[in-house]
């Protein structure tokens, strides 16, 4: 079973969200389906079900590996580098 090699390096406490919505969706006039929070810098981006896929785009441009869901009642994290739930 593949494991995330980045989980031990995650900040504690987690960074505060820099936005309550995806700023790129807001600028583009689109609506995010769900939001993700970058655990390295606090960037908020939309999920891959959203038109912009800005969370994945953020990983691609920054190299930051792990994001968590911002959905109420959910607590999972996704490592983009290792392609696993953390």
Biopython code that builds the backbone (N, CA, C, O; Angstrom):
import numpy as np
from Bio.PDB.StructureBuilder import StructureBuilder

atoms = [
    (1, "UNK", "N", (0.847, -1.186, 0.000)),
    (1, "UNK", "CA", (0.000, 0.000, 0.000)),
    (1, "UNK", "C", (0.887, 1.244, 0.000)),
    (1, "UNK", "O", (1.781, 1.377, 0.836)),
    (2, "UNK", "N", (0.638, 2.141, -0.932)),
    (2, "UNK", "CA", (1.421, 3.366, -1.049)),
    (2, "UNK", "C", (1.048, 4.338, 0.065)),
    (2, "UNK", "O", (-0.127, 4.465, 0.412)),
    (3, "UNK", "N", (2.047, 5.029, 0.631)),
    (3, "UNK", "CA", (1.815, 6.004, 1.680)),
    (3, "UNK", "C", (2.374, 7.353, 1.273)),
    (3, "UNK", "O", (3.249, 7.449, 0.412)),
    (4, "UNK", "N", (1.858, 8.387, 1.903)),
    (4, "UNK", "CA", (2.331, 9.746, 1.657)),
    (4, "UNK", "C", (3.671, 9.946, 2.348)),
    (4, "UNK", "O", (3.818, 9.662, 3.537)),
    (5, "UNK", "N", (4.627, 10.428, 1.606)),
    (5, "UNK", "CA", (5.951, 10.706, 2.154)),
    (5, "UNK", "C", (6.057, 12.123, 2.697)),
    (5, "UNK", "O", (7.122, 12.530, 3.161)),
    (6, "UNK", "N", (4.948, 12.890, 2.644)),
    (6, "UNK", "CA", (4.971, 14.299, 3.042)),
    (6, "UNK", "C", (4.218, 14.584, 4.336)),
    (6, "UNK", "O", (4.317, 15.687, 4.872)),
    (7, "UNK", "N", (3.471, 13.614, 4.845)),
    (7, "UNK", "CA", (2.600, 13.838, 5.996)),
    (7, "UNK", "C", (3.372, 14.289, 7.231)),
    (7, "UNK", "O", (2.883, 15.128, 7.988)),
    (8, "UNK", "N", (4.557, 13.753, 7.444)),
    (8, "UNK", "CA", (5.329, 14.127, 8.630)),
    (8, "UNK", "C", (5.792, 15.577, 8.597)),
    (8, "UNK", "O", (6.079, 16.156, 9.644)),
    (9, "UNK", "N", (5.869, 16.166, 7.418)),
    (9, "UNK", "CA", (6.345, 17.539, 7.280)),
    (9, "UNK", "C", (5.219, 18.575, 7.305)),
    (9, "UNK", "O", (5.472, 19.770, 7.155)),
    (10, "UNK", "N", (3.962, 18.116, 7.495)),
    (10, "UNK", "CA", (2.841, 19.053, 7.495)),
    (10, "UNK", "C", (2.915, 19.968, 8.714)),
    (10, "UNK", "O", (3.274, 19.520, 9.803)),
    (11, "UNK", "N", (2.579, 21.240, 8.540)),
    (11, "UNK", "CA", (2.639, 22.169, 9.671)),
    (11, "UNK", "C", (1.585, 21.853, 10.731)),
    (11, "UNK", "O", (0.508, 21.339, 10.428)),
    (12, "UNK", "N", (1.918, 22.167, 11.958)),
    (12, "UNK", "CA", (0.983, 21.983, 13.063)),
    (12, "UNK", "C", (1.098, 23.205, 13.956)),
    (12, "UNK", "O", (2.146, 23.391, 14.574)),
    (13, "UNK", "N", (0.082, 24.045, 14.059)),
    (13, "UNK", "CA", (-1.254, 23.856, 13.494)),
    (13, "UNK", "C", (-1.276, 24.149, 11.995)),
    (13, "UNK", "O", (-0.331, 24.699, 11.429)),
    (14, "UNK", "N", (-2.383, 23.764, 11.379)),
    (14, "UNK", "CA", (-2.550, 24.012, 9.950)),
    (14, "UNK", "C", (-2.642, 25.506, 9.682)),
    (14, "UNK", "O", (-3.079, 26.263, 10.548)),
    (15, "UNK", "N", (-2.236, 25.940, 8.498)),
    (15, "UNK", "CA", (-2.357, 27.362, 8.164)),
    (15, "UNK", "C", (-3.821, 27.781, 8.084)),
    (15, "UNK", "O", (-4.692, 26.972, 7.764)),
    (16, "UNK", "N", (-4.075, 29.025, 8.370)),
    (16, "UNK", "CA", (-5.431, 29.567, 8.254)),
    (16, "UNK", "C", (-5.745, 29.761, 6.777)),
    (16, "UNK", "O", (-4.862, 30.124, 5.999)),
    (17, "UNK", "N", (-6.988, 29.522, 6.385)),
    (17, "UNK", "CA", (-7.367, 29.753, 4.983)),
    (17, "UNK", "C", (-7.160, 31.217, 4.600)),
    (17, "UNK", "O", (-7.493, 32.123, 5.364)),
    (18, "UNK", "N", (-6.611, 31.433, 3.417)),
    (18, "UNK", "CA", (-6.404, 32.791, 2.930)),
    (18, "UNK", "C", (-7.677, 33.376, 2.336)),
    (18, "UNK", "O", (-7.741, 34.577, 2.072)),
    (19, "UNK", "N", (-8.691, 32.542, 2.121)),
    (19, "UNK", "CA", (-9.949, 32.971, 1.522)),
    (19, "UNK", "C", (-11.042, 32.004, 1.936)),
    (19, "UNK", "O", (-10.758, 30.863, 2.299)),
    (20, "UNK", "N", (-12.281, 32.447, 1.884)),
    (20, "UNK", "CA", (-13.425, 31.580, 2.176)),
    (20, "UNK", "C", (-14.016, 30.978, 0.909)),
    (20, "UNK", "O", (-14.937, 30.164, 0.972)),
    (21, "UNK", "N", (-13.485, 31.379, -0.235)),
    (21, "UNK", "CA", (-13.889, 30.806, -1.517)),
    (21, "UNK", "C", (-12.660, 30.756, -2.409)),
    (21, "UNK", "O", (-11.606, 31.278, -2.047)),
    (22, "UNK", "N", (-12.785, 30.148, -3.538)),
    (22, "UNK", "CA", (-11.674, 30.085, -4.477)),
    (22, "UNK", "C", (-11.544, 31.450, -5.159)),
    (22, "UNK", "O", (-12.423, 31.835, -5.930)),
    (23, "UNK", "N", (-10.470, 32.179, -4.888)),
    (23, "UNK", "CA", (-10.331, 33.506, -5.475)),
    (23, "UNK", "C", (-10.243, 33.488, -6.992)),
    (23, "UNK", "O", (-10.677, 34.437, -7.646)),
    (24, "UNK", "N", (-9.693, 32.433, -7.556)),
    (24, "UNK", "CA", (-9.598, 32.333, -9.015)),
    (24, "UNK", "C", (-10.981, 32.126, -9.631)),
    (24, "UNK", "O", (-11.281, 32.699, -10.678)),
    (25, "UNK", "N", (-11.831, 31.309, -8.989)),
    (25, "UNK", "CA", (-13.207, 31.136, -9.473)),
    (25, "UNK", "C", (-13.959, 32.459, -9.383)),
    (25, "UNK", "O", (-14.692, 32.834, -10.298)),
    (26, "UNK", "N", (-13.770, 33.149, -8.284)),
    (26, "UNK", "CA", (-14.420, 34.441, -8.087)),
    (26, "UNK", "C", (-14.021, 35.410, -9.200)),
    (26, "UNK", "O", (-14.873, 36.097, -9.763)),
    (27, "UNK", "N", (-12.738, 35.465, -9.512)),
    (27, "UNK", "CA", (-12.247, 36.349, -10.576)),
    (27, "UNK", "C", (-12.751, 35.926, -11.953)),
    (27, "UNK", "O", (-13.000, 36.767, -12.817)),
    (28, "UNK", "N", (-12.900, 34.605, -12.153)),
    (28, "UNK", "CA", (-13.351, 34.083, -13.444)),
    (28, "UNK", "C", (-14.864, 34.123, -13.604)),
    (28, "UNK", "O", (-15.378, 33.928, -14.705)),
    (29, "UNK", "N", (-15.589, 34.378, -12.499)),
    (29, "UNK", "CA", (-17.043, 34.385, -12.555)),
    (29, "UNK", "C", (-17.649, 32.992, -12.557)),
    (29, "UNK", "O", (-18.785, 32.807, -12.994)),
    (30, "UNK", "N", (-16.894, 32.009, -12.070)),
    (30, "UNK", "CA", (-17.404, 30.641, -11.972)),
    (30, "UNK", "C", (-17.632, 30.302, -10.499)),
    (30, "UNK", "O", (-17.274, 31.079, -9.614)),
    (31, "UNK", "N", (-18.218, 29.161, -10.251)),
    (31, "UNK", "CA", (-18.531, 28.748, -8.884)),
    (31, "UNK", "C", (-17.830, 27.439, -8.560)),
    (31, "UNK", "O", (-17.949, 26.471, -9.311)),
    (32, "UNK", "N", (-17.093, 27.398, -7.437)),
    (32, "UNK", "CA", (-16.437, 26.147, -7.054)),
    (32, "UNK", "C", (-17.450, 25.123, -6.549)),
    (32, "UNK", "O", (-18.444, 25.483, -5.919)),
    (33, "UNK", "N", (-17.198, 23.858, -6.826)),
    (33, "UNK", "CA", (-18.047, 22.783, -6.314)),
    (33, "UNK", "C", (-17.698, 22.538, -4.846)),
    (33, "UNK", "O", (-18.576, 22.538, -3.983)),
    (34, "UNK", "N", (-16.412, 22.328, -4.573)),
    (34, "UNK", "CA", (-15.902, 22.173, -3.214)),
    (34, "UNK", "C", (-14.549, 22.865, -3.136)),
    (34, "UNK", "O", (-13.912, 23.136, -4.154)),
    (35, "UNK", "N", (-14.119, 23.146, -1.899)),
    (35, "UNK", "CA", (-12.873, 23.867, -1.698)),
    (35, "UNK", "C", (-11.822, 22.982, -1.047)),
    (35, "UNK", "O", (-12.139, 22.072, -0.282)),
    (36, "UNK", "N", (-10.557, 23.270, -1.369)),
    (36, "UNK", "CA", (-9.409, 22.588, -0.786)),
    (36, "UNK", "C", (-8.463, 23.638, -0.206)),
    (36, "UNK", "O", (-8.360, 24.747, -0.730)),
    (37, "UNK", "N", (-7.771, 23.279, 0.882)),
    (37, "UNK", "CA", (-6.836, 24.168, 1.560)),
    (37, "UNK", "C", (-5.433, 23.585, 1.463)),
    (37, "UNK", "O", (-5.203, 22.448, 1.876)),
    (38, "UNK", "N", (-4.492, 24.354, 0.920)),
    (38, "UNK", "CA", (-3.100, 23.928, 0.853)),
    (38, "UNK", "C", (-2.519, 23.954, 2.263)),
    (38, "UNK", "O", (-2.564, 24.984, 2.936)),
    (39, "UNK", "N", (-1.981, 22.838, 2.703)),
    (39, "UNK", "CA", (-1.466, 22.748, 4.061)),
    (39, "UNK", "C", (-0.055, 23.297, 4.206)),
    (39, "UNK", "O", (0.511, 23.283, 5.299)),
    (40, "UNK", "N", (0.506, 23.772, 3.122)),
    (40, "UNK", "CA", (1.814, 24.415, 3.220)),
    (40, "UNK", "C", (1.693, 25.934, 3.313)),
    (40, "UNK", "O", (2.414, 26.566, 4.085)),
    (41, "UNK", "N", (0.780, 26.528, 2.526)),
    (41, "UNK", "CA", (0.728, 27.992, 2.487)),
    (41, "UNK", "C", (-0.641, 28.589, 2.789)),
    (41, "UNK", "O", (-0.748, 29.805, 2.944)),
    (42, "UNK", "N", (-1.702, 27.767, 2.878)),
    (42, "UNK", "CA", (-3.029, 28.283, 3.176)),
    (42, "UNK", "C", (-3.838, 28.690, 1.953)),
    (42, "UNK", "O", (-4.946, 29.208, 2.095)),
    (43, "UNK", "N", (-3.309, 28.468, 0.760)),
    (43, "UNK", "CA", (-4.041, 28.782, -0.470)),
    (43, "UNK", "C", (-5.348, 28.006, -0.516)),
    (43, "UNK", "O", (-5.377, 26.820, -0.189)),
    (44, "UNK", "N", (-6.424, 28.661, -0.919)),
    (44, "UNK", "CA", (-7.716, 28.007, -1.102)),
    (44, "UNK", "C", (-7.979, 27.890, -2.596)),
    (44, "UNK", "O", (-7.935, 28.882, -3.324)),
    (45, "UNK", "N", (-8.253, 26.671, -3.045)),
    (45, "UNK", "CA", (-8.561, 26.428, -4.449)),
    (45, "UNK", "C", (-9.730, 25.474, -4.569)),
    (45, "UNK", "O", (-10.090, 24.783, -3.617)),
    (46, "UNK", "N", (-10.316, 25.447, -5.749)),
    (46, "UNK", "CA", (-11.478, 24.584, -5.988)),
    (46, "UNK", "C", (-11.029, 23.180, -6.374)),
    (46, "UNK", "O", (-9.909, 22.970, -6.838)),
    (47, "UNK", "N", (-11.931, 22.230, -6.169)),
    (47, "UNK", "CA", (-11.653, 20.816, -6.427)),
    (47, "UNK", "C", (-11.661, 20.509, -7.927)),
    (47, "UNK", "O", (-11.973, 21.372, -8.748)),
    (48, "UNK", "N", (-11.319, 19.287, -8.263)),
    (48, "UNK", "CA", (-11.268, 18.876, -9.666)),
    (48, "UNK", "C", (-12.641, 18.733, -10.308)),
    (48, "UNK", "O", (-12.731, 18.614, -11.530)),
    (49, "UNK", "N", (-13.712, 18.741, -9.519)),
    (49, "UNK", "CA", (-15.063, 18.737, -10.080)),
    (49, "UNK", "C", (-15.510, 20.134, -10.472)),
    (49, "UNK", "O", (-16.549, 20.295, -11.111)),
    (50, "UNK", "N", (-14.745, 21.138, -10.100)),
    (50, "UNK", "CA", (-15.029, 22.530, -10.451)),
    (50, "UNK", "C", (-14.400, 22.838, -11.811)),
    (50, "UNK", "O", (-13.424, 22.196, -12.198)),
    (51, "UNK", "N", (-14.951, 23.818, -12.541)),
    (51, "UNK", "CA", (-14.427, 24.117, -13.873)),
    (51, "UNK", "C", (-12.938, 24.474, -13.901)),
    (51, "UNK", "O", (-12.236, 24.101, -14.841)),
    (52, "UNK", "N", (-12.449, 25.188, -12.887)),
    (52, "UNK", "CA", (-11.074, 25.658, -12.922)),
    (52, "UNK", "C", (-10.031, 24.696, -12.398)),
    (52, "UNK", "O", (-8.860, 24.800, -12.763)),
    (53, "UNK", "N", (-10.432, 23.752, -11.542)),
    (53, "UNK", "CA", (-9.492, 22.803, -10.939)),
    (53, "UNK", "C", (-8.292, 23.525, -10.343)),
    (53, "UNK", "O", (-7.150, 23.108, -10.534)),
    (54, "UNK", "N", (-8.558, 24.620, -9.613)),
    (54, "UNK", "CA", (-7.499, 25.498, -9.132)),
    (54, "UNK", "C", (-6.631, 24.903, -8.027)),
    (54, "UNK", "O", (-5.476, 25.308, -7.887)),
    (55, "UNK", "N", (-7.138, 23.964, -7.241)),
    (55, "UNK", "CA", (-6.306, 23.312, -6.223)),
    (55, "UNK", "C", (-5.211, 22.485, -6.913)),
    (55, "UNK", "O", (-4.045, 22.543, -6.522)),
    (56, "UNK", "N", (-5.588, 21.732, -7.921)),
    (56, "UNK", "CA", (-4.610, 20.941, -8.670)),
    (56, "UNK", "C", (-3.631, 21.855, -9.392)),
    (56, "UNK", "O", (-2.435, 21.570, -9.451)),
    (57, "UNK", "N", (-4.135, 22.948, -9.938)),
    (57, "UNK", "CA", (-3.267, 23.919, -10.609)),
    (57, "UNK", "C", (-2.252, 24.508, -9.622)),
    (57, "UNK", "O", (-1.085, 24.705, -9.964)),
    (58, "UNK", "N", (-2.708, 24.786, -8.397)),
    (58, "UNK", "CA", (-1.807, 25.316, -7.373)),
    (58, "UNK", "C", (-0.692, 24.316, -7.073)),
    (58, "UNK", "O", (0.474, 24.698, -6.973)),
    (59, "UNK", "N", (-1.042, 23.048, -6.931)),
    (59, "UNK", "CA", (-0.012, 22.027, -6.705)),
    (59, "UNK", "C", (0.987, 22.030, -7.862)),
    (59, "UNK", "O", (2.196, 21.970, -7.637)),
    (60, "UNK", "N", (0.494, 22.098, -9.079)),
    (60, "UNK", "CA", (1.375, 22.064, -10.245)),
    (60, "UNK", "C", (2.334, 23.238, -10.308)),
    (60, "UNK", "O", (3.486, 23.081, -10.712)),
    (61, "UNK", "N", (1.870, 24.411, -9.913)),
    (61, "UNK", "CA", (2.728, 25.600, -10.003)),
    (61, "UNK", "C", (3.607, 25.801, -8.777)),
    (61, "UNK", "O", (4.678, 26.399, -8.871)),
    (62, "UNK", "N", (3.153, 25.298, -7.610)),
    (62, "UNK", "CA", (3.900, 25.536, -6.370)),
    (62, "UNK", "C", (4.710, 24.326, -5.913)),
    (62, "UNK", "O", (5.727, 24.470, -5.234)),
    (63, "UNK", "N", (4.253, 23.135, -6.292)),
    (63, "UNK", "CA", (4.884, 21.924, -5.797)),
    (63, "UNK", "C", (4.436, 21.540, -4.397)),
    (63, "UNK", "O", (4.909, 20.544, -3.851)),
    (64, "UNK", "N", (3.523, 22.319, -3.803)),
    (64, "UNK", "CA", (3.020, 21.989, -2.465)),
    (64, "UNK", "C", (2.222, 20.696, -2.571)),
    (64, "UNK", "O", (1.292, 20.613, -3.374)),
    (65, "UNK", "N", (2.568, 19.686, -1.776)),
    (65, "UNK", "CA", (2.023, 18.360, -2.013)),
    (65, "UNK", "C", (0.651, 18.044, -1.424)),
    (65, "UNK", "O", (-0.105, 17.286, -2.032)),
    (66, "UNK", "N", (0.300, 18.602, -0.252)),
    (66, "UNK", "CA", (-0.893, 18.121, 0.448)),
    (66, "UNK", "C", (-1.930, 19.224, 0.634)),
    (66, "UNK", "O", (-1.609, 20.330, 1.069)),
    (67, "UNK", "N", (-3.174, 18.905, 0.298)),
    (67, "UNK", "CA", (-4.307, 19.783, 0.547)),
    (67, "UNK", "C", (-5.333, 18.998, 1.340)),
    (67, "UNK", "O", (-5.384, 17.769, 1.288)),
    (68, "UNK", "N", (-6.156, 19.744, 2.079)),
    (68, "UNK", "CA", (-7.246, 19.087, 2.793)),
    (68, "UNK", "C", (-8.564, 19.672, 2.322)),
    (68, "UNK", "O", (-8.620, 20.777, 1.783)),
    (69, "UNK", "N", (-9.616, 18.909, 2.536)),
    (69, "UNK", "CA", (-10.947, 19.392, 2.207)),
    (69, "UNK", "C", (-11.335, 20.514, 3.165)),
    (69, "UNK", "O", (-10.910, 20.524, 4.321)),
    (70, "UNK", "N", (-12.131, 21.445, 2.691)),
    (70, "UNK", "CA", (-12.693, 22.491, 3.536)),
    (70, "UNK", "C", (-14.187, 22.260, 3.751)),
    (70, "UNK", "O", (-14.883, 23.125, 4.282)),
    (71, "UNK", "N", (-14.675, 21.092, 3.338)),
    (71, "UNK", "CA", (-16.092, 20.786, 3.466)),
    (71, "UNK", "C", (-16.445, 20.474, 4.919)),
    (71, "UNK", "O", (-15.741, 19.711, 5.581)),
    (72, "UNK", "N", (-17.539, 21.068, 5.416)),
    (72, "UNK", "CA", (-17.964, 20.792, 6.791)),
    (72, "UNK", "C", (-18.192, 19.297, 7.012)),
    (72, "UNK", "O", (-18.802, 18.623, 6.182)),
    (73, "UNK", "N", (-17.697, 18.792, 8.135)),
    (73, "UNK", "CA", (-17.886, 17.391, 8.483)),
    (73, "UNK", "C", (-16.894, 16.441, 7.834)),
    (73, "UNK", "O", (-16.934, 15.240, 8.101)),
    (74, "UNK", "N", (-16.007, 16.948, 6.989)),
    (74, "UNK", "CA", (-15.003, 16.110, 6.338)),
    (74, "UNK", "C", (-13.624, 16.498, 6.857)),
    (74, "UNK", "O", (-13.388, 17.661, 7.187)),
    (75, "UNK", "N", (-12.711, 15.528, 6.930)),
    (75, "UNK", "CA", (-11.382, 15.834, 7.458)),
    (75, "UNK", "C", (-10.250, 15.194, 6.664)),
    (75, "UNK", "O", (-9.112, 15.170, 7.132)),
    (76, "UNK", "N", (-10.537, 14.679, 5.478)),
    (76, "UNK", "CA", (-9.497, 13.999, 4.716)),
    (76, "UNK", "C", (-8.525, 14.980, 4.067)),
    (76, "UNK", "O", (-8.828, 16.155, 3.861)),
    (77, "UNK", "N", (-7.355, 14.450, 3.758)),
    (77, "UNK", "CA", (-6.298, 15.190, 3.073)),
    (77, "UNK", "C", (-5.864, 14.374, 1.864)),
    (77, "UNK", "O", (-5.956, 13.146, 1.867)),
    (78, "UNK", "N", (-5.392, 15.063, 0.830)),
    (78, "UNK", "CA", (-4.946, 14.385, -0.392)),
    (78, "UNK", "C", (-3.518, 14.828, -0.698)),
    (78, "UNK", "O", (-3.213, 16.020, -0.713)),
    (79, "UNK", "N", (-2.653, 13.850, -0.939)),
    (79, "UNK", "CA", (-1.288, 14.144, -1.369)),
    (79, "UNK", "C", (-1.248, 14.036, -2.884)),
    (79, "UNK", "O", (-1.387, 12.947, -3.440)),
    (80, "UNK", "N", (-1.057, 15.167, -3.546)),
    (80, "UNK", "CA", (-0.989, 15.199, -5.002)),
    (80, "UNK", "C", (0.262, 14.490, -5.519)),
    (80, "UNK", "O", (0.225, 13.876, -6.585)),
    (81, "UNK", "N", (1.351, 14.565, -4.788)),
    (81, "UNK", "CA", (2.602, 13.971, -5.225)),
    (81, "UNK", "C", (2.541, 12.453, -5.194)),
    (81, "UNK", "O", (2.941, 11.789, -6.150)),
    (82, "UNK", "N", (2.034, 11.897, -4.080)),
    (82, "UNK", "CA", (1.982, 10.449, -3.921)),
    (82, "UNK", "C", (0.651, 9.833, -4.347)),
    (82, "UNK", "O", (0.518, 8.610, -4.384)),
    (83, "UNK", "N", (-0.338, 10.677, -4.669)),
    (83, "UNK", "CA", (-1.657, 10.224, -5.130)),
    (83, "UNK", "C", (-2.337, 9.311, -4.124)),
    (83, "UNK", "O", (-2.832, 8.241, -4.478)),
    (84, "UNK", "N", (-2.360, 9.744, -2.852)),
    (84, "UNK", "CA", (-2.998, 8.958, -1.802)),
    (84, "UNK", "C", (-3.725, 9.864, -0.815)),
    (84, "UNK", "O", (-3.370, 11.029, -0.638)),
    (85, "UNK", "N", (-4.756, 9.301, -0.172)),
    (85, "UNK", "CA", (-5.394, 9.972, 0.939)),
    (85, "UNK", "C", (-4.472, 9.891, 2.141)),
    (85, "UNK", "O", (-3.831, 8.867, 2.380)),
    (86, "UNK", "N", (-4.411, 10.975, 2.891)),
    (86, "UNK", "CA", (-3.548, 11.018, 4.061)),
    (86, "UNK", "C", (-4.428, 10.957, 5.300)),
    (86, "UNK", "O", (-3.918, 10.979, 6.420)),
]
sb = StructureBuilder()
sb.init_structure("model")
sb.init_model(0)
sb.init_chain("A")
sb.init_seg("    ")
for serial, (resi, resn, name, xyz) in enumerate(atoms, 1):
    if name == "N":
        sb.init_residue(resn, " ", resi, " ")
    sb.init_atom(name, np.array(xyz, "f"), 0.0, 1.0, " ", f" {name:<3s}", serial, name[0])
structure = sb.get_structure()
